[in-house]
Amino acid sequence: MYKRLELHNHTNESDAVFTCKELTDFMVADHVDAFSLTDHNTISGHYKIENYLKEHPQPIAFIPGMEYTTYYGHILCLNLTEYVPWENINKHKPELLFQAAREKGALVGVAHPYSFGWPFAQGCRFEMTITDYSCCDFIEIFNNPEPLHEVNEKGVKLWEDLVRSGENIAATCGMDLHGNSSLHGHYSTYIEGEPEGDVCQELSDAIHHQRTWVCKGPLLEVHNDGEALSFTIHQTGKPGYEPLPEEDYKITLRTRDQLITCGVSDRIPLTSFKEDRIIIPMLFEKETIIENLVCTSPVIHL
């Protein structure tokens, strides 16, 4: 099965309106399978959500996390159960903090890398210098409230460039939720999992193997039979998304040197990709423009 995750959320334990209970109830009402609490520089809300779910069982799983909020950029940590100090963060060596969090079992990624920074919001733009991306597990390619072209499109391109250069980095997205904002029409992160599976472990496996979907509703499944790639669309039933007829979807397959566009019913021979071994599949509605992007699929390694 596929699980829908909301991976970037805040409460009044930091700077948001929601209480921990209200955030949990909000996620349950929108049929989210699992959600993370990523308050700014604190994990104080973890036990409140865990206790609430223990006392009032809900059909939802909790992913502990935190958002390091620095003057040089924001760093998302998922599966973080222990606070890791960051007071001595080095703008030119963020890998030290990344590695410290990973040693505690966390998944570490860059939040909204091209968000507006100074003078609008000091620190929101990621201005640290990463020289070793093997310490970075994911990039938040869509921060839903941010402008498409000025922020998110650049985040998508950053991730694509890193992947095509050979970096093992997954794509995620988030609502950066601070209050009662509709989740309809926005991107969510999807992973594969079992009905009673440990979602934290499933997320870790998905991130480490680049098996994440960032989508508004339909998931693009890509099948490799050893000779060609074929495609199917899985409609997730995400609230607020109206599916289109299959023929209205378009697919792009991007490599380092090629861009192949096709339909859902097409088969693309593997010989079409020449020497390229890394492929990024994306699903669009009608036109292959960023405004119509509805799903990025897991990276294909031939």
N, C-alpha and C positions, 0 to 999 in steps of 0.2 A: 504494500500500500504506500501511498504518498502521504506525507505529513506536512501540513502548512505551519510554518514558524514565523513568529514576529520577534525579531532579534534586537530591536533598539527601542527601549521604552524607559520612561522615568516616572517617579512618584514624588510626593512631597517629602520624601527622605532627602531629596536634593532640591530641584527647582521646579517641580511640576505641581499640578493641581490635584491629581488623583492620589488617594491613599492606596496602600498596597491592596487592600480588599477591593476597592473600586477598580483598580487596574485589572485585577484578576477577573472580576465579574464582567468587565467590559470585553475582555478577550473571550471569555466563555460565550457571551452573547453573540459574538461574530463567528463562532464555530472554529476558532483557532485550535490547532492540535497541541501546540506548545509555544510558550513565550518566555522571553528573557527579561530580567530586570537589570538595566545598565545605568543605574544612577551615577551622577558625577562624583567620582572620588570617594565613594562610600559603598559598603555592602550591608549597611544597617537594615535594609528592607528584606534581606533574604529570609531571615528567620520568621518574619511576620507573614510572608507569603507561604512559606513552608508550613507554619502552624495553622494558617487559615485553611489550606488545602487538606491538612490532616484532620482538622475538626469539622470541615465542611467539604467532603470529597466532591470533586468536580471532574468532568470528562476533559481534563486538560493537564498537561505536564509543565513543569517549571524548570527553566534553565538559569542557574545563577550567573550573574555577570557584573560588569562594571565598565564605566567609560572614564578612562583617564583623561582629565580635562586640563591641558597645559597651555602655556602661552605660545607653544609652537605647533599645536595640533591636538586632535582627539584620537585616542586609541581605544578600540573596543576589545574587551576581554569577555569571552563566553566560556562557560564551564569553570568559572573562577569562584572557588569556595573560600579562599583565604586572601585577606588584604595583603597586597605586595607594595611596600613603600616605594615612592617614586620621587622623593624630594630632591634627589641628586640627579635628576634626569639630564642627559646630555643631548642637546639639540643635534649634534653631529654624530652621535653614537646611540640612537634609540634602540639598537639591537640589544643593549644591555638590559633595558627594561623588558623588551619583548621576551628575551630568554629567561629572565627571572620569573615572569608570569607563566611561561610555558613549563618551567620546572615545577610549578605548583599544579600542573594539569590543565592550564587554560589554553584556549584557542585565542590567538592574538591577531588583530587586523586593524587596518586604517579606516577610520570613520570619515565620511564626506570629505575626501581629500581636497576638493576644489571649492569648498564652501567659502563664502565671503569672509575675509578676515578683517584686520584693521583697515579703516577706522570704524567699520560696522560692528564687528564681533571679534575682538582680539582673541586669537588662538583657535578659532574654528577652522581656519584653513591649515592644511597639513604642510608645515614648512621645515620639518626635520629631514635630515639627509640619511636615507637608508642606502647602505652600500652592500648589505648582505640580505637579500630578500628571502633566503632560506629560513630566516627567523620570523617571517610574516606569513600567516596562514590564509588570510583572506583580505579582500578589498570590498568595502561597502560601495558598490557601483551605483546604486540608487538610494539616495536619502530622500524619501518621497516629498517632503515639504519644500525641498530646494528647487530652484529654477532648472528647467531641463537643459537648455543649451549652455548657460553660464557655468553650471556646476555638474550636473549628472552626466551629461554627454561626455565631458572630459574625464569623469571617473570611469565610465565604460571604456574609453580609449586607453586610459592608463592600464587597466586590467588586461585588455586585449594585447597591448604591446608587451606587457610582462609575460603573459602566457605564450605568445608567439616567439618570445626570446628563450623559452624553455623553463621559466619559473613555474613551480608547482603551487599556484595560488588559486584559491577558489573565489567565486563571486557570491556576495550576499547583498541584501538590501534591508532597509528598516524604515519605520514610520517616524523614528525619533519622537515618539509620542510624549507630549507634555500635558495633554488634556483630552477632552471629549471630542476628538476629530474622527470623522468617518474614515474607515479603512477601504471603502468601496472605490474602485477605479485606480487603486494603487498597487504597487508591486509587493509581493510577499516572497519569502524564501521557502522552497520546497525541497524535501529530502525523501529518500526511500526509508521505510522502516516496517516494523512488525506491529500489529495491533497492541500487544502488551510489551513492546520493546522498550528498552532504556533509551529515551530520546537523547540524553546527553552523550551516550556512547554512539548512537546512530549519527548525531551531528558531527562528532569528532571523526568518525569514519568517512562521512560525506565530505567534510572539509579537506581532510588529508588526501582524498582520492579525486578531488575536483568534481564530486557528484552532487552538485547543487543546481537547482533551477531557480531563476529569478523571474517571476512572471505575474501577470495580472489575472490569470484565470486558466488558459489552456497550457498544458505542458507539451513540449515537443520531445517525442521519443525518437531516438536515432538507433537504427539496427544495422549491424555490420555482419554480413554472412561470409566474409572472406573475399568476396568478389565485388560487392557494391554496397552502398549505403541506401537504406530505405527508411521511411518515416511514418509515424502515426501520431495523432493528436489525442491527448487524454484531457478531457474537460474535467476540471477539479470541482466544479460547482461553487467556486469562490463567490461569496455574496457580492452583487453589484456588477458582475460581468455577464454580458449577453453573448453567447457563442455565435460565430458566423458559420455559414456553409463551408465545408472543407476547401472548396475551390477558391475561396476568398482569402486564404492564407498563403503567404509566400515565405520561403526559407532562404536564408543565406548561409553559405559555408565559407568561412574566411580562414585563410592560411597566411603565412608570412608574405607570400607573393601572389596569391590568387584570391578572387572572390567569385564564387559560383552561386547563381540564383536559380531556384527550382520550385516546383510545386510539391504538395504533400504526396501525391501519387507517383512522383518520379523515382527512378532508381539511378543513382549516380555511381558509375564504375570507379573503383579505387584507383584505377590507372589515370583518372582525370586529375589526380592531385600531384602528379609528377614526383618530385623529391620531397614534397612537404609531408611531414609526419604528424603535425599538430593542427587540428581543425576546431574552429569555434562555430557551433551552429546557433542560429537565431531565428525566431519566428515573428513574422510581421502580419498585420492586417492590410491586405490589398497592395500597399506600396512599401518598399523596403527603405523607409525613412525613419529616423529615430523617433519621431512623433508617433509612429505606428508600431513600434516595437512592443510585443506582448510577452516574449519569453526569451531568455538566454538559457541554453541547455548545457549540460556537462561537456567539458572539453573532451574531444576525441583524440586518442593517440593511436595512430596506425602502426 
